[in-house]
Amino acid sequence: MFRYATYFENDVLAKRPYIRKDWCECVVSAGRHVEQQPDGRFRFWGRIPEFGNRYLRVVTLEDQQTILNAFFDRDYKEQQ
């Protein structure tokens, strides 16, 4: 069960209304490429076919269940 930080609900979705919550949940659930940040948060990347196969980066809190941020990462290159 995913939760959403207030920042995500009030700021991220307002600035990026094209981002869908179900996309964020799929990216985190798939866990294809995950990195832990120095602050303990986690970054997840996943390709979104419905959005031109671009990569969505989703940042969660330490629990990996609370979604904090999401954006399309134009600099991400898929790891081999």
The first five atom37 places (N, CA, C, CB, O) and aatype in JSON, in Angstrom:
{
  "aatype": [12, 13, 1, 18, 0, 16, 18, 13, 6, 2, 3, 19, 10, 0, 11, 1, 14, 18, 9, 1, 11, 3, 17, 4, 6, 4, 19, 19, 15, 0, 7, 1, 8, 19, 6, 5, 5, 14, 3, 7, 1, 13, 1, 13, 17, 7, 1, 9, 14, 6, 13, 7, 2, 1, 18, 10, 1, 19, 19, 16, 10, 6, 3, 5, 5, 16, 9, 10, 2, 0, 13, 13, 3, 1, 3, 18, 11, 6, 5, 5],
  "atom_mask": [
    [1, 1, 1, 1, 1],
    [1, 1, 1, 1, 1],
    [1, 1, 1, 1, 1],
    [1, 1, 1, 1, 1],
    [1, 1, 1, 1, 1],
    [1, 1, 1, 1, 1],
    [1, 1, 1, 1, 1],
    [1, 1, 1, 1, 1],
    [1, 1, 1, 1, 1],
    [1, 1, 1, 1, 1],
    [1, 1, 1, 1, 1],
    [1, 1, 1, 1, 1],
    [1, 1, 1, 1, 1],
    [1, 1, 1, 1, 1],
    [1, 1, 1, 1, 1],
    [1, 1, 1, 1, 1],
    [1, 1, 1, 1, 1],
    [1, 1, 1, 1, 1],
    [1, 1, 1, 1, 1],
    [1, 1, 1, 1, 1],
    [1, 1, 1, 1, 1],
    [1, 1, 1, 1, 1],
    [1, 1, 1, 1, 1],
    [1, 1, 1, 1, 1],
    [1, 1, 1, 1, 1],
    [1, 1, 1, 1, 1],
    [1, 1, 1, 1, 1],
    [1, 1, 1, 1, 1],
    [1, 1, 1, 1, 1],
    [1, 1, 1, 1, 1],
    [1, 1, 1, 0, 1],
    [1, 1, 1, 1, 1],
    [1, 1, 1, 1, 1],
    [1, 1, 1, 1, 1],
    [1, 1, 1, 1, 1],
    [1, 1, 1, 1, 1],
    [1, 1, 1, 1, 1],
    [1, 1, 1, 1, 1],
    [1, 1, 1, 1, 1],
    [1, 1, 1, 0, 1],
    [1, 1, 1, 1, 1],
    [1, 1, 1, 1, 1],
    [1, 1, 1, 1, 1],
    [1, 1, 1, 1, 1],
    [1, 1, 1, 1, 1],
    [1, 1, 1, 0, 1],
    [1, 1, 1, 1, 1],
    [1, 1, 1, 1, 1],
    [1, 1, 1, 1, 1],
    [1, 1, 1, 1, 1],
    [1, 1, 1, 1, 1],
    [1, 1, 1, 0, 1],
    [1, 1, 1, 1, 1],
    [1, 1, 1, 1, 1],
    [1, 1, 1, 1, 1],
    [1, 1, 1, 1, 1],
    [1, 1, 1, 1, 1],
    [1, 1, 1, 1, 1],
    [1, 1, 1, 1, 1],
    [1, 1, 1, 1, 1],
    [1, 1, 1, 1, 1],
    [1, 1, 1, 1, 1],
    [1, 1, 1, 1, 1],
    [1, 1, 1, 1, 1],
    [1, 1, 1, 1, 1],
    [1, 1, 1, 1, 1],
    [1, 1, 1, 1, 1],
    [1, 1, 1, 1, 1],
    [1, 1, 1, 1, 1],
    [1, 1, 1, 1, 1],
    [1, 1, 1, 1, 1],
    [1, 1, 1, 1, 1],
    [1, 1, 1, 1, 1],
    [1, 1, 1, 1, 1],
    [1, 1, 1, 1, 1],
    [1, 1, 1, 1, 1],
    [1, 1, 1, 1, 1],
    [1, 1, 1, 1, 1],
    [1, 1, 1, 1, 1],
    [1, 1, 1, 1, 1]
  ],
  "atom_positions": [
    [[0.85, -1.18, 0.0], [0.0, 0.0, 0.0], [0.88, 1.24, 0.0], [-0.96, 0.0, 1.22], [1.7, 1.43, 0.9]],
    [[0.72, 2.06, -0.98], [1.53, 3.27, -1.09], [0.84, 4.44, -0.4], [1.8, 3.61, -2.55], [-0.38, 4.53, -0.33]],
    [[1.68, 5.32, 0.1], [1.22, 6.58, 0.69], [1.86, 7.71, -0.12], [1.6, 6.67, 2.23], [2.81, 7.49, -0.87]],
    [[1.34, 8.9, 0.05], [1.83, 10.06, -0.68], [2.12, 11.18, 0.29], [0.81, 10.51, -1.76], [1.26, 11.55, 1.1]],
    [[3.33, 11.72, 0.21], [3.71, 12.85, 1.06], [2.87, 14.07, 0.67], [5.23, 13.16, 0.93], [2.44, 14.2, -0.48]],
    [[2.66, 14.94, 1.62], [1.91, 16.17, 1.37], [2.56, 16.97, 0.24], [1.83, 17.03, 2.64], [1.87, 17.54, -0.6]],
    [[3.88, 17.01, 0.23], [4.59, 17.72, -0.84], [4.21, 17.15, -2.21], [6.13, 17.61, -0.63], [3.97, 17.91, -3.15]],
    [[4.15, 15.83, -2.33], [3.78, 15.21, -3.6], [2.36, 15.61, -4.0], [3.9, 13.67, -3.52], [2.12, 16.03, -5.13]],
    [[1.44, 15.49, -3.07], [0.03, 15.79, -3.35], [-0.19, 17.26, -3.72], [-0.83, 15.44, -2.14], [-0.91, 17.57, -4.67]],
    [[0.44, 18.16, -2.98], [0.16, 19.59, -3.14], [1.05, 20.3, -4.15], [0.28, 20.27, -1.84], [0.6, 21.24, -4.81]],
    [[2.3, 19.88, -4.28], [3.24, 20.6, -5.13], [3.57, 19.85, -6.42], [4.49, 20.87, -4.37], [3.47, 20.41, -7.51]],
    [[3.98, 18.6, -6.29], [4.42, 17.86, -7.47], [3.28, 17.68, -8.47], [4.97, 16.48, -7.06], [3.45, 17.98, -9.65]],
    [[2.15, 17.21, -8.0], [1.03, 17.0, -8.93], [0.48, 18.31, -9.49], [-0.08, 16.24, -8.24], [-0.05, 18.34, -10.6]],
    [[0.62, 19.39, -8.73], [0.17, 20.7, -9.23], [1.09, 21.2, -10.35], [0.12, 21.73, -8.08], [0.63, 21.75, -11.34]],
    [[2.41, 20.99, -10.16], [3.38, 21.43, -11.17], [3.43, 20.49, -12.37], [4.76, 21.53, -10.55], [3.73, 20.93, -13.48]],
    [[3.15, 19.21, -12.14], [3.25, 18.2, -13.2], [1.97, 17.37, -13.25], [4.48, 17.28, -12.96], [1.99, 16.19, -12.9]],
    [[0.88, 17.97, -13.69], [-0.41, 17.26, -13.68], [-0.47, 16.06, -14.62], [-1.51, 18.21, -14.03], [-1.39, 15.25, -14.53]],
    [[0.49, 15.94, -15.52], [0.53, 14.82, -16.46], [1.06, 13.55, -15.8], [1.38, 15.18, -17.66], [0.95, 12.47, -16.38]],
    [[1.65, 13.65, -14.62], [2.15, 12.47, -13.91], [0.99, 11.78, -13.2], [3.28, 12.85, -12.9], [0.21, 12.41, -12.49]],
    [[0.91, 10.47, -13.41], [-0.17, 9.7, -12.8], [0.36, 8.89, -11.62], [-0.82, 8.76, -13.84], [1.48, 8.37, -11.65]],
    [[-0.45, 8.8, -10.59], [-0.06, 8.05, -9.4], [0.19, 6.58, -9.73], [-1.14, 8.17, -8.32], [1.11, 5.97, -9.18]],
    [[-0.61, 6.0, -10.61], [-0.43, 4.59, -10.93], [0.92, 4.35, -11.61], [-1.57, 4.1, -11.83], [1.51, 3.29, -11.43]],
    [[1.4, 5.31, -12.39], [2.75, 5.19, -12.98], [3.79, 5.14, -11.87], [3.04, 6.38, -13.95], [4.69, 4.3, -11.89]],
    [[3.67, 6.03, -10.9], [4.63, 6.08, -9.79], [4.63, 4.76, -9.03], [4.29, 7.23, -8.82], [5.69, 4.22, -8.7]],
    [[3.45, 4.24, -8.76], [3.36, 2.98, -8.04], [3.97, 1.83, -8.83], [1.9, 2.67, -7.72], [4.63, 0.97, -8.24]],
    [[3.77, 1.8, -10.13], [4.35, 0.75, -10.97], [5.87, 0.82, -10.97], [3.82, 0.85, -12.4], [6.55, -0.21, -10.9]],
    [[6.41, 2.03, -11.06], [7.87, 2.19, -11.07], [8.47, 1.68, -9.77], [8.25, 3.68, -11.29], [9.46, 0.95, -9.79]],
    [[7.87, 2.05, -8.64], [8.4, 1.6, -7.35], [8.21, 0.09, -7.19], [7.7, 2.36, -6.19], [9.11, -0.59, -6.71]],
    [[7.07, -0.42, -7.57], [6.8, -1.86, -7.42], [7.74, -2.71, -8.26], [5.36, -2.16, -7.81], [8.21, -3.75, -7.81]],
    [[8.02, -2.26, -9.48], [8.9, -3.03, -10.38], [10.33, -3.05, -9.87], [8.86, -2.45, -11.8], [11.02, -4.07, -9.98]],
    [[10.79, -1.94, -9.3], [12.13, -1.86, -8.73], [13.24, -2.26, -9.69], [0.0, 0.0, 0.0], [14.22, -2.88, -9.28]],
    [[13.11, -1.9, -10.96], [14.12, -2.29, -11.95], [15.46, -1.62, -11.71], [13.64, -1.98, -13.34], [16.5, -2.27, -11.8]],
    [[15.45, -0.33, -11.41], [16.7, 0.35, -11.06], [16.42, 1.23, -9.85], [17.25, 1.2, -12.26], [15.59, 2.14, -9.89]],
    [[17.12, 0.93, -8.76], [16.9, 1.61, -7.49], [18.24, 2.06, -6.94], [16.16, 0.69, -6.47], [19.22, 1.31, -7.01]],
    [[18.29, 3.26, -6.4], [19.48, 3.76, -5.71], [19.05, 4.41, -4.41], [20.27, 4.77, -6.6], [18.02, 5.08, -4.34]],
    [[19.86, 4.21, -3.37], [19.61, 4.92, -2.13], [20.41, 6.21, -2.14], [19.97, 4.04, -0.89], [21.59, 6.21, -2.48]],
    [[19.76, 7.29, -1.76], [20.42, 8.59, -1.68], [21.14, 8.71, -0.35], [19.39, 9.75, -1.85], [20.83, 7.96, 0.58]],
    [[22.1, 9.63, -0.24], [22.81, 9.81, 1.04], [21.88, 10.16, 2.21], [23.85, 10.89, 0.89], [22.2, 9.86, 3.36]],
    [[20.74, 10.8, 1.92], [19.81, 11.18, 2.99], [18.88, 10.04, 3.39], [18.99, 12.37, 2.54], [18.01, 10.24, 4.24]],
    [[19.05, 8.85, 2.8], [18.24, 7.7, 3.16], [17.04, 7.46, 2.26], [0.0, 0.0, 0.0], [16.44, 6.39, 2.3]],
    [[16.68, 8.45, 1.47], [15.57, 8.27, 0.53], [16.01, 7.37, -0.61], [15.07, 9.64, -0.01], [17.2, 7.1, -0.79]],
    [[15.02, 6.89, -1.38], [15.31, 5.99, -2.5], [14.82, 6.59, -3.81], [14.66, 4.62, -2.27], [13.77, 7.23, -3.86]],
    [[15.6, 6.37, -4.86], [15.23, 6.76, -6.22], [14.92, 5.49, -7.0], [16.37, 7.58, -6.92], [15.65, 4.51, -6.93]],
    [[13.83, 5.53, -7.72], [13.42, 4.44, -8.6], [13.23, 5.0, -10.0], [12.12, 3.75, -8.08], [12.71, 6.1, -10.16]],
    [[13.65, 4.24, -11.0], [13.42, 4.65, -12.39], [12.64, 3.57, -13.1], [14.76, 4.93, -13.11], [12.83, 2.38, -12.86]],
    [[11.76, 4.0, -14.0], [11.02, 3.06, -14.82], [10.55, 3.74, -16.09], [0.0, 0.0, 0.0], [10.27, 4.94, -16.1]],
    [[10.49, 2.96, -17.16], [10.06, 3.48, -18.46], [8.53, 3.51, -18.5], [10.62, 2.6, -19.62], [7.86, 2.58, -18.06]],
    [[8.0, 4.6, -19.03], [6.55, 4.79, -19.15], [6.2, 4.79, -20.65], [6.09, 6.13, -18.46], [6.35, 5.82, -21.31]],
    [[5.73, 3.67, -21.17], [5.41, 3.59, -22.6], [4.37, 4.62, -23.05], [4.91, 2.21, -22.94], [4.46, 5.16, -24.15]],
    [[3.39, 4.89, -22.19], [2.32, 5.84, -22.53], [2.82, 7.28, -22.64], [1.23, 5.76, -21.5], [2.09, 8.15, -23.12]],
    [[4.04, 7.52, -22.21], [4.59, 8.88, -22.24], [5.87, 8.87, -23.1], [4.9, 9.4, -20.79], [6.89, 9.44, -22.73]],
    [[5.78, 8.23, -24.25], [6.88, 8.24, -25.2], [8.09, 7.43, -24.76], [0.0, 0.0, 0.0], [9.22, 7.73, -25.17]],
    [[7.88, 6.41, -23.93], [8.98, 5.57, -23.42], [10.01, 6.35, -22.61], [9.67, 4.88, -24.56], [11.15, 5.92, -22.49]],
    [[9.61, 7.47, -22.08], [10.52, 8.25, -21.23], [10.61, 7.6, -19.86], [10.05, 9.72, -21.1], [9.73, 6.84, -19.45]],
    [[11.71, 7.92, -19.15], [11.94, 7.35, -17.82], [11.41, 8.28, -16.74], [13.44, 7.07, -17.61], [11.73, 9.47, -16.69]],
    [[10.61, 7.71, -15.87], [10.07, 8.42, -14.73], [10.93, 8.1, -13.51], [8.58, 8.05, -14.47], [11.16, 6.93, -13.19]],
    [[11.41, 9.14, -12.84], [12.13, 8.94, -11.58], [11.15, 9.22, -10.45], [13.41, 9.86, -11.47], [10.5, 10.27, -10.42]],
    [[11.05, 8.27, -9.53], [10.18, 8.41, -8.38], [11.06, 8.35, -7.13], [9.06, 7.3, -8.35], [11.86, 7.43, -6.98]],
    [[10.9, 9.32, -6.26], [11.67, 9.37, -5.02], [10.72, 9.04, -3.86], [12.35, 10.77, -4.81], [9.64, 9.62, -3.73]],
    [[11.16, 8.08, -3.03], [10.37, 7.72, -1.86], [11.14, 8.06, -0.59], [10.0, 6.22, -1.89], [12.35, 8.3, -0.62]],
    [[10.42, 8.08, 0.51], [11.07, 8.2, 1.8], [11.77, 6.88, 2.11], [10.05, 8.57, 2.92], [11.71, 5.94, 1.31]],
    [[12.42, 6.81, 3.25], [13.2, 5.64, 3.64], [12.38, 4.35, 3.66], [13.81, 5.87, 5.0], [12.93, 3.26, 3.47]],
    [[11.08, 4.47, 3.88], [10.23, 3.28, 3.95], [9.93, 2.65, 2.59], [8.93, 3.63, 4.62], [9.36, 1.56, 2.52]],
    [[10.29, 3.31, 1.52], [10.08, 2.88, 0.14], [8.6, 2.71, -0.2], [10.81, 1.58, -0.12], [8.26, 2.05, -1.18]],
    [[7.73, 3.3, 0.6], [6.29, 3.22, 0.39], [5.64, 4.6, 0.31], [5.65, 2.42, 1.5], [4.52, 4.73, -0.19]],
    [[6.33, 5.62, 0.79], [5.78, 6.98, 0.77], [6.42, 7.73, -0.38], [6.02, 7.72, 2.13], [7.62, 8.02, -0.36]],
    [[5.62, 8.06, -1.37], [6.11, 8.73, -2.57], [6.21, 10.22, -2.29], [5.19, 8.47, -3.8], [5.24, 10.87, -1.88]],
    [[7.41, 10.75, -2.52], [7.72, 12.14, -2.22], [7.79, 13.01, -3.47], [9.02, 12.23, -1.47], [7.32, 14.15, -3.46]],
    [[8.38, 12.48, -4.54], [8.61, 13.28, -5.74], [8.58, 12.37, -6.96], [9.95, 14.04, -5.66], [8.82, 11.17, -6.85]],
    [[8.29, 12.95, -8.11], [8.33, 12.22, -9.37], [8.49, 13.21, -10.51], [7.04, 11.36, -9.56], [7.9, 14.29, -10.52]],
    [[9.32, 12.81, -11.47], [9.52, 13.64, -12.66], [10.15, 12.79, -13.74], [10.41, 14.87, -12.34], [10.77, 11.76, -13.46]],
    [[10.0, 13.23, -14.99], [10.64, 12.54, -16.09], [12.09, 12.97, -16.16], [9.91, 12.81, -17.43], [12.39, 14.16, -16.23]],
    [[12.97, 11.98, -16.13], [14.42, 12.21, -16.01], [15.05, 12.12, -17.39], [15.07, 11.18, -15.04], [15.34, 11.02, -17.88]],
    [[15.28, 13.25, -18.01], [15.82, 13.25, -19.37], [17.28, 12.81, -19.43], [15.68, 14.63, -19.98], [17.77, 12.48, -20.5]],
    [[17.98, 12.8, -18.3], [19.39, 12.41, -18.29], [19.61, 10.93, -17.99], [20.13, 13.24, -17.27], [20.74, 10.44, -18.08]],
    [[18.56, 10.22, -17.62], [18.72, 8.81, -17.24], [19.03, 7.95, -18.45], [17.46, 8.3, -16.53], [18.39, 8.06, -19.49]],
    [[20.01, 7.1, -18.3], [20.37, 6.11, -19.32], [20.2, 4.74, -18.69], [21.85, 6.32, -19.86], [20.72, 4.48, -17.6]],
    [[19.47, 3.86, -19.36], [19.22, 2.53, -18.82], [20.51, 1.79, -18.58], [18.32, 1.74, -19.75], [21.41, 1.78, -19.42]],
    [[20.6, 1.16, -17.41], [21.79, 0.4, -17.03], [21.77, -0.94, -17.76], [21.84, 0.18, -15.48], [20.73, -1.57, -17.89]],
    [[22.91, -1.34, -18.23], [23.03, -2.63, -18.94], [23.28, -3.74, -17.95], [24.16, -2.58, -19.99], [23.41, -4.9, -18.35]]
  ]
}
